[in-house]
Amino acid sequence: MASHGNGQPGAGQGLIVSFGEMLIDFVPTVSGVSLAEAPGFLKAPGGAPANVAIAVTRLGGRSAFVGKLGDDEFGHMLAGILKQNGVNGDGINFDQGARTALAFVTLRADGEREFMFYRNPSADMLLKPEELNLELIRSGKVFHYGSISLIVEPCRSAHLKAMQVARDAGALLSYDPNLRLPLWPSPEYAREQIMSIWDKADLIKVSDVELEFLTGSDKIDDESAMSLWHPNLKLLLVTLGENGCRYYTKNFHGAVDAFHVNTVDTTGAGDSFVGALLCNIVDDHSILEDEGRLRKVLKFANACGAITTTKKGAIPALPAEADALSLIGGAN
């Protein structure tokens, strides 16, 4: 792991491959109004796996994105944004027949979001197993994914194949379910599919809301979190927004406090957290077994997540390493 003289973690140079959807969020020009009341919308590139890939490069790490976009202006715009941000695009496919996915997002007055999706079907759902760039996937040290790619075929089969290829090549498997209930046929099906690949992951990150959804309990405590533990898991993380995060491994567990900032928009905060974590462990997975070093990395990841909430949109708000170090330094 690249470490700074001040003992702070730094980005490794192993490749992090992020798999799944990239889309355009249409965000109202005014906060705290419904979609119907919004006077206008700004287009903001998004999609959790793409955000993670860019979070990694912004912090000085190396990443690639694997997924499918529409062969349309929006799709080429998104591919261009990945390229501008230094993300390897050799795993991007374009679909001639389907559009790039769109989401209309309302920002409530408290910075939380509501979604309305246009995907019937969108290009990301049509990625086929035979379209995967297996060479790229095999070259990754970490393979990161969500659950939106599990909703429908053929993308679901592509997701399962990509995971298997990455695992066979020795990659660390990182899973952030990133629950978006409106996209699933039913909550029961969402829970079943999200859990169907649970025991394959080495590292899992869930939010407090996802923890409640997956366990069916309204308690966000150690017992509830540990009910999601599986024997092959190396690290389970529960993010708690302004309350920081909790971490669980085979041998230890604990909590790391959040940084308090002026939150404008929570979009991308979890992706920023994940990107920061992954690029700090990609070259040295033993950090997951060393509580002292892991806590430092999680503090850095919390700082990255916090900074992301201080600006509108996900990608423009993703921090550079210096931003995070400065927030950590200022809080000490």
C-alpha positions in Angstrom: 0.0 0.0 0.0 1.2 3.5 -0.8 1.5 5.2 2.5 2.2 8.9 3.1 4.8 10.0 5.6 2.1 11.2 7.9 0.9 7.6 8.3 -2.2 8.3 6.2 -3.2 5.6 3.7 -2.8 6.2 0.0 -4.2 4.7 -3.3 -2.7 1.5 -4.5 -2.0 0.8 -8.2 -3.8 -2.6 -8.7 -6.7 -2.4 -11.1 -10.3 -2.1 -9.6 -12.9 -3.4 -12.1 -16.4 -2.0 -11.5 -19.3 -3.8 -13.1 -22.9 -2.6 -13.7 -25.0 0.4 -14.8 -24.1 3.9 -15.8 -27.0 6.3 -16.4 -28.0 9.9 -16.4 -29.8 11.4 -13.4 -32.0 14.4 -14.2 -31.8 16.5 -11.1 -34.2 19.4 -10.5 -32.7 22.9 -10.6 -34.5 23.6 -7.3 -34.2 21.4 -4.2 -37.2 20.3 -2.0 -39.8 20.1 -4.8 -41.6 17.2 -6.4 -40.8 16.1 -10.0 -44.0 17.7 -11.2 -43.2 21.0 -9.5 -39.6 21.2 -10.7 -39.1 24.1 -13.1 -36.2 22.4 -14.9 -33.6 19.7 -14.7 -29.8 19.4 -14.9 -28.3 16.2 -16.4 -25.9 14.5 -14.0 -24.0 11.3 -15.0 -24.5 8.6 -12.4 -24.9 4.9 -11.7 -23.2 3.5 -8.6 -20.6 1.2 -10.2 -19.5 4.1 -12.6 -19.3 6.5 -9.6 -17.1 4.0 -7.8 -14.8 3.7 -10.8 -14.4 7.5 -11.0 -14.0 7.8 -7.2 -11.0 5.5 -7.5 -9.2 7.4 -10.2 -10.0 10.8 -8.5 -8.0 9.5 -5.6 -5.1 8.4 -7.7 -6.0 4.7 -8.1 -6.6 2.7 -11.3 -10.1 1.5 -12.4 -12.1 0.1 -15.3 -15.8 0.1 -16.0 -17.6 -2.9 -17.5 -21.2 -2.4 -18.7 -23.4 -1.5 -21.6 -24.6 1.9 -22.8 -27.0 3.0 -25.5 -25.4 3.8 -28.9 -26.9 7.3 -28.5 -25.7 10.8 -27.6 -26.1 10.1 -23.9 -24.3 6.8 -24.0 -21.3 8.3 -25.8 -21.4 11.3 -23.4 -21.1 8.9 -20.5 -18.3 6.9 -22.1 -16.5 10.2 -22.6 -16.9 11.1 -18.9 -15.3 7.9 -17.9 -12.4 8.5 -20.3 -11.9 12.1 -19.1 -11.7 10.8 -15.6 -9.0 8.2 -16.5 -11.3 5.2 -16.2 -10.4 2.3 -18.5 -13.3 1.9 -21.0 -12.2 -1.4 -22.7 -15.2 -3.1 -21.0 -17.9 -0.8 -22.4 -20.3 -2.1 -25.0 -22.9 -0.1 -26.9 -26.4 -1.3 -27.7 -27.8 -0.3 -31.1 -31.4 -0.9 -30.1 -31.9 0.3 -26.6 -31.4 3.7 -25.0 -29.1 4.7 -22.1 -31.0 4.5 -18.8 -32.4 7.8 -17.4 -33.5 8.6 -13.8 -35.4 11.6 -12.7 -34.3 12.4 -9.1 -36.0 14.7 -6.6 -33.9 16.2 -3.9 -36.0 16.6 -0.8 -35.3 19.5 1.6 -33.2 17.2 3.8 -30.9 16.2 0.9 -32.4 12.7 0.6 -33.6 11.5 -2.8 -36.6 10.0 -4.6 -36.3 8.3 -8.0 -38.3 7.8 -11.2 -36.6 5.5 -13.7 -36.8 5.2 -17.5 -35.5 1.7 -18.4 -37.8 -0.3 -20.6 -35.4 -1.9 -21.3 -32.3 0.3 -21.1 -29.0 -0.7 -22.6 -27.4 -1.7 -19.3 -30.0 -4.5 -18.9 -29.0 -6.0 -22.2 -25.4 -6.8 -21.6 -24.8 -10.5 -22.6 -22.3 -12.9 -21.1 -20.5 -13.2 -24.5 -20.0 -9.5 -24.7 -17.9 -9.4 -21.5 -14.2 -8.4 -21.9 -12.9 -11.3 -19.9 -9.2 -10.3 -20.3 -10.0 -7.0 -18.6 -12.0 -8.7 -15.8 -9.1 -11.2 -15.2 -6.6 -8.3 -14.8 -8.5 -6.8 -11.9 -7.3 -7.2 -8.3 -10.7 -6.1 -7.0 -14.1 -6.8 -8.8 -16.8 -4.5 -7.5 -20.6 -4.8 -8.3 -24.1 -4.0 -7.1 -27.5 -5.7 -7.4 -29.3 -3.7 -10.1 -27.5 -5.8 -12.7 -29.3 -8.9 -11.2 -32.8 -7.7 -11.9 -33.3 -9.1 -15.4 -31.7 -11.3 -18.1 -29.4 -11.2 -20.0 -27.5 -8.8 -17.7 -28.0 -11.1 -14.7 -26.1 -14.0 -16.5 -23.4 -11.6 -17.6 -23.0 -10.4 -13.9 -22.8 -14.0 -12.6 -20.2 -14.9 -15.3 -18.1 -11.8 -14.7 -18.1 -12.5 -10.9 -17.0 -16.1 -11.5 -14.2 -15.1 -13.9 -12.9 -12.5 -11.5 -13.0 -14.9 -8.6 -11.2 -17.6 -10.6 -8.5 -15.0 -11.4 -8.0 -14.3 -7.7 -9.7 -10.9 -7.4 -11.3 -9.7 -4.2 -15.1 -9.5 -4.7 -16.7 -6.3 -3.4 -20.5 -6.0 -3.2 -22.6 -2.9 -2.5 -26.2 -4.0 -3.1 -27.3 -0.3 -3.7 -31.0 -1.1 -3.2 -33.3 0.8 -5.6 -36.7 -0.7 -4.8 -38.6 1.0 -7.7 -36.5 -1.0 -10.1 -37.5 -4.4 -8.7 -40.8 -6.3 -9.5 -41.4 -6.7 -5.7 -39.5 -6.2 -2.4 -39.5 -10.0 -1.9 -37.8 -10.6 -5.2 -35.3 -7.9 -4.5 -34.4 -9.4 -1.2 -34.1 -12.9 -2.7 -31.9 -11.8 -5.6 -29.7 -9.6 -3.5 -29.1 -12.5 -1.1 -28.6 -15.0 -4.0 -25.0 -13.9 -4.5 -24.4 -12.9 -0.8 -22.0 -15.7 0.1 -19.7 -15.1 -2.9 -18.5 -11.7 -1.7 -15.3 -11.1 0.2 -16.3 -7.5 1.2 -19.9 -6.2 1.6 -21.1 -2.7 2.3 -24.7 -2.0 3.2 -26.4 1.2 4.3 -28.5 1.3 7.5 -31.6 1.4 5.3 -30.4 -1.7 3.4 -29.6 -3.5 6.6 -33.2 -3.0 7.8 -34.5 -4.1 4.5 -32.4 -7.3 4.2 -32.8 -8.4 7.9 -36.5 -7.4 8.2 -35.6 -5.8 11.6 -35.8 -2.2 12.5 -32.8 -2.5 14.8 -29.4 -1.3 13.5 -27.2 -3.0 16.0 -24.3 -5.6 16.0 -26.6 -8.5 16.3 -28.7 -7.4 13.3 -25.5 -6.8 11.2 -24.0 -10.1 12.2 -27.1 -12.0 11.0 -25.8 -11.0 7.5 -22.3 -12.6 8.1 -21.2 -15.5 6.0 -18.2 -17.7 6.6 -16.1 -16.5 3.6 -16.7 -12.8 4.3 -13.6 -10.8 5.1 -15.3 -7.5 5.9 -18.9 -6.3 6.4 -19.5 -2.6 6.6 -22.7 -0.8 7.6 -22.7 2.9 6.7 -24.8 5.1 9.0 -24.7 8.5 7.1 -23.9 11.3 9.5 -23.2 8.7 12.2 -20.2 7.2 10.4 -19.8 3.5 9.8 -19.5 0.1 11.6 -17.1 -2.6 10.6 -17.2 -6.4 11.2 -14.5 -9.0 10.5 -14.0 -12.5 11.9 -11.8 -11.3 14.7 -12.9 -7.7 15.6 -15.6 -5.1 15.1 -16.1 -1.5 15.9 -17.3 1.9 14.7 -15.6 4.9 13.0 -17.2 8.4 13.5 -18.3 10.5 10.6 -17.0 14.0 9.7 -19.5 16.8 10.1 -20.0 18.9 7.0 -22.7 21.0 5.5 -24.7 18.4 3.5 -26.3 19.6 0.3 -26.9 16.3 -1.6 -26.1 12.8 -0.5 -25.8 11.4 -4.0 -22.6 9.4 -4.5 -21.5 9.5 -0.9 -21.6 5.7 -0.5 -19.9 5.3 -3.8 -17.1 7.7 -2.8 -16.7 5.8 0.5 -16.4 2.5 -1.4 -14.0 3.8 -3.9 -11.8 5.2 -1.2 -11.8 1.9 0.7 -11.1 -0.2 -2.4 -8.2 1.9 -3.7 -6.6 1.7 -0.2 -6.8 -2.1 0.1 -6.3 -3.1 -3.5 -2.6 -3.7 -3.2 -2.7 -5.1 0.3 -5.7 -7.2 1.4 -4.1 -7.9 4.8 -5.3 -4.5 5.9 -8.7 -6.2 6.4 -7.1 -8.2 9.2 -5.3 -5.4 10.9 -7.8 -3.3 12.9 -5.5 -0.3 13.4 -4.8 0.1 9.6 -8.4 -0.7 8.7 -9.7 2.1 11.0 -7.3 4.6 9.3 -8.6 3.5 5.9 -12.2 3.8 7.0 -11.6 7.2 8.5 -10.2 8.3 5.1 -13.3 6.7 3.4 -15.6 8.5 5.8 -13.9 11.8 4.9 -14.4 11.1 1.2 -18.0 10.2 1.7 -18.6 13.4 3.7 -17.0 15.7 1.1 -19.2 14.2 -1.6 -22.3 15.4 0.2 -21.2 19.0 0.2 -21.8 19.6 -3.6 -24.7 18.7 -5.9 -24.3 15.6 -8.1 -22.1 12.6 -7.5 -19.2 12.8 -10.0 -18.4 16.5 -9.7 -18.4 16.1 -5.9 -16.0 13.1 -5.7 -12.9 14.3 -3.8 -9.2 14.1 -4.6 -6.9 12.7 -1.9 -5.8 16.2 -0.8 -9.4 17.2 -0.1 -9.9 14.2 2.2 -6.5 14.6 4.0 -7.3 18.3 4.5 -10.7 17.4 6.1 -9.0 14.8 8.3 -6.3 17.3 9.3 -8.8 20.0 10.1 -10.8 17.7 12.3 -7.8 16.5 14.4 
